């Protein structure tokens, strides 16, 4: 079965700056809706970095939702939530 994970070069560059902001603004617990999750790389990185939060990815594109599913399946994080359309 082919790997459906998509890779976005910008994700690697902006992951840590985004996490730095999220550390200041996210609640201590709860659910976070990520709108237009794209490849899903950020969703799995954020879920790993903030394990007490539940990250809910979403994307209207079928291929992106398949990528999100592939990224979440490939991680060890316990947050395995299907992306919303």
Protein Blocks (a to p, Z undefined) as FASTA:
>chain_A
ZZfbdcdfklmmmmmmmmmmmmmmmcfbdcdddehklnommmmmmmmmmmmbccddddfb
fklmmmmmmmmmmpmbfbdcdddZZ
